[in-house]
């Protein structure tokens, strides 16, 4: 520990440092450190308070890593830091609030990242800044950076190569001199805020159609959306009730599906009597008896096999049973 206290400059270049909790605990032992080089390592995220105990640090180099995210308080406590190198990383978005605590910062390098815009405050003070090698989009999102570069005394390193990538008509123009109309950006911002406020309040837009882009004109007003919501809820509840009834009360459904028999009608029984009387002459009689009282012999042709559901589909069964009882 005493050895660490005496160290003022240290280089951890080209290692496998990730700057997780264990690494931060070791770095906090170098309380008199003024220069720290962590370039060409495996850092992906700069978490809050990553260097909180290095109050005397002046130069911090974290270039050539895999950094994609920088937390807002990542550099908290570095009150003496003057040079910060974040070049050759994968940063896609970063704001000037990240550097608010760096009161002594004079040189900042963000070149060769994936930045399309950089929202910066006018109070941000630097002597030199490096922004080349990023896919800058020269639109209203870049206007505050352009104003700051023009109004401040900052020197933009490699300015000729710090150009717009999008849109195509501004490609190869310097981000400092590319034509971005501040008046158009103010109108666009005003229209967006006005549209957003009125949509939230549900106010009809009758006289201000010129303020609406096409996408906003096609959207339904927020104030009438409750009718659509009520319809959806009603449909969902009705469908749920029908499904619940079919699952929990299936008796009526099974009854309708299995109902296949019918009752005998009166004309059906009369037709049977006529057919039965016509066929009586074909039955055999027993010899040696009185001809006036013939005995009719019924032969058992088919054995009765009850069905599974207990219903007999033969429409003649009722008449046949009654006739058999009367003859016996």
Residue pairs with C-beta under 8 A, 6 or more apart in sequence:
1 29
4 29
4 30
4 31
5 29
5 30
5 31
5 32
6 32
7 30
7 32
7 33
8 32
8 33
8 34
8 35
9 33
9 34
9 35
9 36
10 30
10 33
10 35
10 36
10 37
11 37
12 36
12 37
12 38
12 41
13 37
13 38
13 39
13 40
13 41
14 39
14 40
14 41
15 40
15 41
16 41
16 42
17 23
17 38
17 41
17 42
17 43
18 41
18 42
18 43
18 44
19 38
19 41
19 43
19 45
19 46
19 47
19 50
24 49
24 50
24 51
27 33
27 36
27 51
27 53
27 54
28 52
28 53
28 54
30 36
30 54
31 53
31 54
31 55
31 56
32 56
33 54
33 56
33 57
34 56
34 57
34 58
34 59
35 57
35 58
35 59
36 51
36 54
36 57
36 59
36 60
36 61
37 59
37 61
38 60
38 61
38 62
38 65
39 61
39 62
39 63
39 64
39 65
39 85
40 63
40 64
40 65
41 64
41 65
42 65
42 66
43 62
43 65
43 66
43 67
44 65
44 66
44 67
44 68
44 69
45 67
45 68
45 69
45 70
45 71
46 62
46 67
46 69
46 70
46 71
46 74
46 75
47 71
47 74
48 71
48 72
48 73
48 74
48 76
49 73
49 74
49 76
49 77
50 74
50 75
51 57
51 60
51 74
51 75
51 77
51 78
52 76
52 77
53 77
54 77
54 78
55 77
55 78
55 79
55 80
56 80
57 78
57 80
57 81
58 80
58 81
58 82
58 83
59 81
59 82
59 83
60 75
60 78
60 81
60 83
60 84
60 85
61 83
61 85
62 84
62 85
62 86
62 89
63 85
63 86
63 87
63 88
63 89
63 109
64 87
64 88
64 89
65 88
65 89
66 89
66 90
67 86
67 89
67 90
67 91
68 89
68 90
68 91
68 92
69 91
70 86
70 91
70 94
70 98
71 98
72 97
72 98
73 101
74 98
75 81
75 84
75 98
75 99
75 101
75 102
76 101
77 101
78 101
78 102
79 101
79 102
79 103
79 104
80 104
81 102
81 104
81 105
82 104
82 105
82 106
82 107
83 105
83 106
83 107
84 99
84 102
84 105
84 107
84 108
84 109
85 109
86 108
86 109
86 110
86 113
87 109
87 110
87 111
87 112
87 113
87 130
87 133
88 111
88 112
88 113
89 112
89 113
90 113
90 114
91 110
91 113
91 114
91 115
92 113
92 114
92 115
92 116
93 115
93 117
94 110
94 115
94 118
95 118
95 119
95 120
96 118
96 119
96 120
96 121
96 124
99 105
99 108
99 124
105 125
105 126
106 126
106 127
106 128
107 126
107 127
107 128
107 129
108 126
108 128
108 129
108 130
109 129
109 130
109 157
110 118
110 129
110 130
110 131
110 134
111 130
111 131
111 132
111 133
111 134
111 157
111 158
112 132
112 133
112 134
113 133
113 134
114 134
114 135
115 131
115 134
115 135
115 136
116 134
116 135
116 136
116 137
116 141
116 165
116 166
117 136
117 137
117 139
117 141
117 142
117 145
118 131
118 142
118 145
119 141
119 144
119 145
120 144
120 145
120 148
121 144
121 148
122 147
122 148
122 151
122 152
124 148
124 152
125 152
126 152
126 154
127 153
127 154
127 155
128 154
128 155
128 156
128 157
129 154
129 155
129 156
129 157
130 156
130 157
130 158
131 156
131 157
131 162
131 175
132 157
132 158
132 161
132 162
133 161
134 162
134 165
135 165
135 166
136 142
136 162
136 163
136 164
136 165
136 166
136 175
137 164
137 165
137 166
137 167
138 164
138 166
138 167
138 170
138 173
138 175
138 178
138 180
139 166
139 167
139 180
140 180
140 184
140 185
140 188
140 189
142 175
142 178
142 180
143 180
143 182
143 185
145 175
146 175
146 176
146 178
146 180
147 182
148 154
149 156
149 175
149 176
150 176
156 162
156 176
159 174
159 176
160 174
162 174
162 175
162 176
163 171
163 172
163 173
163 174
163 175
164 170
164 171
164 172
164 173
164 174
164 175
164 178
165 171
170 178
170 179
173 179
191 211
194 208
194 211
195 211
195 212
195 216
198 205
199 216
199 219
199 221
199 222
200 222
201 222
202 221
202 222
202 223
202 224
203 223
204 221
204 223
205 211
205 212
205 221
209 217
220 228
246 253
258 309
261 311
261 313
264 315
264 318
268 315
269 318
269 319
272 315
272 316
272 319
273 319
276 319
276 323
280 296
283 296
283 297
283 298
284 297
285 294
285 295
285 296
285 297
286 295
286 297
289 295
296 327
298 324
298 327
306 312
307 313
